[in-house]
Amino acid sequence: MLHYEGSLDRKDALQRVFSVIRQSWEDLARAINGQISFGSPAGGSDNINAVWATGTSPAGADTEFEVVHNLGRVPVAFIPVNKNKAGDIYAGGTSWTTTKLYLKCSVSSLAYTLLVF
């Protein structure tokens, strides 16, 4: 909250307001820049609303499989972060839930790490 002692003309008041706004943006930038982290599969997510999921796709290519995520909400998307071989992981035909994704993989037995968000 701004507090001014005495009277200010309009120009001085606006300059002070703009100064406070600029300082607030600079403080916000310092707090955010370089401080956002995805975490790791071993340690969990840090300050991103996402979770890590690891596993291996089924032995049959293009077979739907479930991935437990426990995000607490229906995910928007996922990013394959690591795979042990070439292959695509993609959405299956079953609707996602607050605890599970349903995916397919173009190759068999692909070990994966996903970031689910």
PADO-846879 format. One record per atom (N, C-alpha, C): residue in one letter; x, y, z. Coordinates in steps of 0.2 Angstrom, whole numbers, plus 5000, padded with zeros to 4 digits. Atoms other than C-alpha are relative to their C-alpha. Example, Ala and Ser with C-alpha at 12.3 -4.5 7.8 and 13.67 -1.06 7.14 Angstrom:
2
NODE res    u    v    w
NODE   A 5004 4994 5000
NODE   A 5062 4978 5039
NODE   A 5004 5006 5000
NODE   S 4996 4994 4999
NODE   S 5068 4995 5036
NODE   S 4996 5005 5003
// end
This chain:
117
NODE res    u    v    w
NODE   M 5004 4994 5000
NODE   M 5000 5000 5000
NODE   M 5004 5006 5000
NODE   L 4997 4994 5001
NODE   L 5006 5017 4995
NODE   L 4998 5005 5006
NODE   H 5002 4995 4995
NODE   H 5007 5031 5009
NODE   H 5005 5006 4998
NODE   Y 4996 4993 5002
NODE   Y 5012 5049 5005
NODE   Y 4999 5005 5006
NODE   E 5000 4995 4995
NODE   E 5016 5062 5018
NODE   E 4999 5007 4996
NODE   G 5001 4994 5003
NODE   G 5010 5079 5013
NODE   G 4996 5000 4994
NODE   S 5004 5000 5006
NODE   S 5002 5084 4997
NODE   S 5005 5000 4994
NODE   L 4996 5001 5006
NODE   L 5008 5079 4980
NODE   L 4996 5003 4994
NODE   D 5004 4999 5006
NODE   D 5004 5086 4963
NODE   D 4999 4994 4996
NODE   R 5002 5005 5004
NODE   R 4997 5075 4950
NODE   R 5006 4996 4997
NODE   K 4994 5002 5003
NODE   K 5014 5073 4941
NODE   K 5004 4996 5005
NODE   D 4996 5004 4995
NODE   D 5023 5068 4956
NODE   D 4997 4994 5003
NODE   A 5003 5006 4998
NODE   A 5010 5056 4962
NODE   A 5000 4994 4995
NODE   L 4999 5005 5005
NODE   L 5010 5047 4945
NODE   L 5007 4997 4999
NODE   Q 4993 5003 5000
NODE   Q 5029 5046 4945
NODE   Q 5001 4995 5006
NODE   R 4999 5005 4995
NODE   R 5029 5038 4962
NODE   R 4996 4993 4999
NODE   V 5004 5006 5001
NODE   V 5015 5026 4957
NODE   V 5004 4995 4995
NODE   F 4997 5004 5005
NODE   F 5025 5021 4941
NODE   F 5007 4997 5003
NODE   S 4994 5003 4997
NODE   S 5041 5019 4952
NODE   S 4999 4994 5004
NODE   V 5002 5006 4996
NODE   V 5032 5007 4964
NODE   V 4999 4994 4995
NODE   I 5002 5005 5004
NODE   I 5025 4997 4949
NODE   I 5007 4997 4997
NODE   R 4993 5003 5003
NODE   R 5043 4996 4941
NODE   R 5004 4996 5005
NODE   Q 4996 5003 4995
NODE   Q 5051 4991 4957
NODE   Q 4996 4993 5001
NODE   S 5004 5007 4999
NODE   S 5037 4977 4959
NODE   S 5002 4995 4995
NODE   W 4998 5005 5006
NODE   W 5041 4970 4942
NODE   W 5007 4998 5000
NODE   E 4993 5002 4999
NODE   E 5059 4970 4945
NODE   E 5001 4995 5006
NODE   D 5000 5005 4994
NODE   D 5057 4961 4962
NODE   D 4997 4993 4997
NODE   L 5002 5006 5003
NODE   L 5046 4948 4953
NODE   L 5004 4997 4995
NODE   A 4996 5002 5005
NODE   A 5058 4946 4939
NODE   A 5006 4996 5004
NODE   R 4995 5003 4996
NODE   R 5072 4943 4952
NODE   R 4998 4993 5004
NODE   A 5003 5006 4997
NODE   A 5061 4930 4961
NODE   A 4999 4994 4995
NODE   I 5001 5006 5004
NODE   I 5057 4920 4946
NODE   I 5006 4998 4995
NODE   N 4995 5002 5005
NODE   N 5072 4921 4934
NODE   N 5005 4995 5003
NODE   G 4995 5005 4997
NODE   G 5083 4906 4937
NODE   G 4997 4996 5005
NODE   Q 5002 5004 4994
NODE   Q 5072 4899 4951
NODE   Q 4994 4995 4998
NODE   I 5005 5005 5002
NODE   I 5060 4888 4941
NODE   I 5003 4994 4998
NODE   S 4997 5006 5001
NODE   S 5063 4870 4941
NODE   S 4995 4994 4999
NODE   F 5005 5006 5002
NODE   F 5055 4854 4934
NODE   F 5002 4995 5005
NODE   G 4999 5005 4995
NODE   G 5063 4844 4948
NODE   G 5004 4994 4996
NODE   S 4997 5006 5004
NODE   S 5069 4826 4943
NODE   S 4995 4994 5002
NODE   P 5004 5006 4999
NODE   P 5061 4809 4942
NODE   P 5001 4997 5007
NODE   A 4998 5003 4993
NODE   A 5070 4803 4958
NODE   A 4997 5004 5005
NODE   G 5001 4995 4995
NODE   G 5066 4819 4968
NODE   G 4993 5003 4999
NODE   G 5006 4997 5001
NODE   G 5049 4823 4961
NODE   G 5000 5007 4997
NODE   S 5000 4993 5003
NODE   S 5043 4840 4954
NODE   S 5002 5005 5005
NODE   D 4999 4995 4995
NODE   D 5049 4856 4962
NODE   D 4995 5005 5000
NODE   N 5005 4995 5000
NODE   N 5039 4871 4958
NODE   N 4996 5001 4994
NODE   I 5004 5001 5006
NODE   I 5030 4866 4942
NODE   I 4994 4996 5002
NODE   N 5006 5004 4998
NODE   N 5013 4859 4943
NODE   N 5000 4994 4995
NODE   A 4999 5006 5004
NODE   A 5018 4843 4935
NODE   A 5003 4994 5004
NODE   V 4997 5006 4997
NODE   V 5024 4825 4939
NODE   V 5004 4996 4995
NODE   W 4996 5004 5004
NODE   W 5036 4813 4933
NODE   W 4997 4993 5000
NODE   A 5003 5007 5000
NODE   A 5031 4796 4927
NODE   A 5006 4996 4996
NODE   T 4995 5004 5003
NODE   T 5043 4782 4922
NODE   T 4997 4993 4999
NODE   G 5002 5007 5001
NODE   G 5040 4764 4915
NODE   G 5002 4998 4993
NODE   T 4998 5003 5006
NODE   T 5041 4753 4900
NODE   T 4993 4998 4996
NODE   S 5006 5002 5004
NODE   S 5028 4751 4886
NODE   S 4999 4993 4999
NODE   P 5001 5007 5001
NODE   P 5020 4734 4882
NODE   P 5005 4997 4995
NODE   A 4996 5003 5005
NODE   A 5029 4721 4872
NODE   A 4997 5000 4993
NODE   G 5003 4999 5007
NODE   G 5017 4724 4858
NODE   G 4999 5007 4998
NODE   A 5001 4993 5002
NODE   A 5018 4740 4848
NODE   A 4993 5002 4999
NODE   D 5007 4997 5001
NODE   D 5003 4751 4847
NODE   D 4995 4997 5004
NODE   T 5005 5003 4995
NODE   T 4995 4743 4862
NODE   T 4999 5005 5006
NODE   E 5002 4995 4995
NODE   E 4986 4754 4874
NODE   E 5003 4998 5007
NODE   F 4998 5001 4993
NODE   F 4994 4755 4892
NODE   F 4998 5006 5004
NODE   E 5002 4995 4995
NODE   E 4990 4765 4908
NODE   E 5007 5002 5003
NODE   V 4995 4997 4997
NODE   V 5002 4777 4916
NODE   V 4997 5003 5006
NODE   V 5002 4997 4994
NODE   V 4999 4781 4934
NODE   V 5004 5007 5001
NODE   H 4997 4993 4999
NODE   H 5002 4800 4937
NODE   H 4999 5003 5007
NODE   N 5002 4997 4994
NODE   N 4993 4805 4953
NODE   N 5001 5008 5000
NODE   L 4999 4993 5001
NODE   L 4994 4823 4947
NODE   L 4994 5004 5004
NODE   G 5006 4997 4996
NODE   G 4977 4826 4956
NODE   G 4995 5004 4996
NODE   R 5004 4997 5005
NODE   R 4969 4833 4940
NODE   R 5001 4996 4994
NODE   V 4999 5003 5007
NODE   V 4966 4827 4922
NODE   V 5006 5004 4997
NODE   P 4994 4997 5004
NODE   P 4983 4831 4913
NODE   P 4998 5004 4994
NODE   V 5001 4997 5006
NODE   V 4983 4843 4899
NODE   V 5005 4997 4994
NODE   A 4996 5003 5005
NODE   A 4998 4835 4890
NODE   A 5006 4996 5004
NODE   F 4994 5003 4997
NODE   F 5014 4825 4893
NODE   F 5006 5002 4995
NODE   I 4994 5000 5004
NODE   I 5032 4827 4887
NODE   I 5005 4994 5001
NODE   P 4995 5005 4999
NODE   P 5043 4812 4884
NODE   P 5007 5003 5000
NODE   V 4994 4997 4998
NODE   V 5059 4817 4892
NODE   V 5006 4996 4998
NODE   N 4994 5005 5001
NODE   N 5070 4801 4890
NODE   N 4997 4994 4997
NODE   K 5002 5007 5002
NODE   K 5068 4785 4880
NODE   K 5006 4996 4999
NODE   N 4994 5004 5001
NODE   N 5080 4771 4878
NODE   N 5001 4998 4993
NODE   K 4999 5001 5007
NODE   K 5077 4769 4859
NODE   K 4995 5004 4996
NODE   A 5004 4996 5004
NODE   A 5068 4777 4845
NODE   A 4993 4997 5000
NODE   G 5007 5002 4999
NODE   G 5049 4777 4846
NODE   G 4996 5006 5002
NODE   D 5005 4995 4998
NODE   D 5034 4788 4848
NODE   D 4995 4998 5005
NODE   I 5005 5001 4995
NODE   I 5023 4789 4863
NODE   I 4994 5004 4999
NODE   Y 5005 4996 5002
NODE   Y 5006 4795 4860
NODE   Y 4993 4998 5004
NODE   A 5006 5001 4997
NODE   A 4988 4797 4867
NODE   A 4997 4994 4998
NODE   G 5004 5005 5002
NODE   G 4978 4781 4867
NODE   G 4993 5002 4999
NODE   G 5007 4998 5001
NODE   G 4959 4780 4865
NODE   G 4996 5001 5006
NODE   T 5004 4999 4994
NODE   T 4954 4780 4883
NODE   T 5001 5007 5003
NODE   S 5000 4993 4997
NODE   S 4950 4797 4892
NODE   S 5005 4999 5006
NODE   W 4996 5000 4994
NODE   W 4963 4802 4905
NODE   W 4996 5002 5006
NODE   T 5004 4998 4994
NODE   T 4958 4804 4923
NODE   T 5005 5003 5004
NODE   T 4996 4997 4995
NODE   T 4965 4812 4938
NODE   T 5006 4996 5003
NODE   T 4995 5005 4997
NODE   T 4976 4797 4942
NODE   T 5004 4997 4994
NODE   K 4997 5004 5005
NODE   K 4980 4789 4925
NODE   K 5000 5003 4993
NODE   L 5000 4999 5007
NODE   L 4985 4792 4907
NODE   L 4999 4994 4996
NODE   Y 5001 5006 5004
NODE   Y 4981 4780 4893
NODE   Y 5004 5002 4994
NODE   L 4996 4998 5006
NODE   L 4995 4780 4880
NODE   L 5001 4994 4996
NODE   K 4997 5005 5004
NODE   K 5002 4770 4866
NODE   K 5007 5001 4998
NODE   C 4993 4999 5002
NODE   C 5019 4767 4859
NODE   C 5001 4997 4993
NODE   S 4999 5003 5007
NODE   S 5025 4764 4841
NODE   S 5005 4994 5000
NODE   V 4995 5006 5000
NODE   V 5038 4751 4846
NODE   V 4999 4996 5007
NODE   S 5001 5004 4994
NODE   S 5038 4737 4859
NODE   S 5005 5002 5005
NODE   S 4996 5000 4995
NODE   S 5046 4738 4876
NODE   S 5005 5006 5001
NODE   L 4997 4994 5000
NODE   L 5051 4756 4876
NODE   L 5001 5003 5007
NODE   A 4999 4997 4993
NODE   A 5058 4762 4893
NODE   A 5000 5008 4999
NODE   Y 5001 4993 5001
NODE   Y 5052 4780 4895
NODE   Y 5000 5004 5007
NODE   T 5001 4995 4995
NODE   T 5052 4795 4907
NODE   T 4996 5006 4997
NODE   L 5004 4995 5002
NODE   L 5038 4807 4905
NODE   L 4999 5006 5005
NODE   L 5002 4995 4996
NODE   L 5034 4824 4912
NODE   L 4993 5002 4999
NODE   V 5007 4999 5000
NODE   V 5015 4825 4915
NODE   V 4998 5006 5003
NODE   F 5002 4993 4997
NODE   F 5007 4842 4917
NODE   F 4993 5001 4997
// end
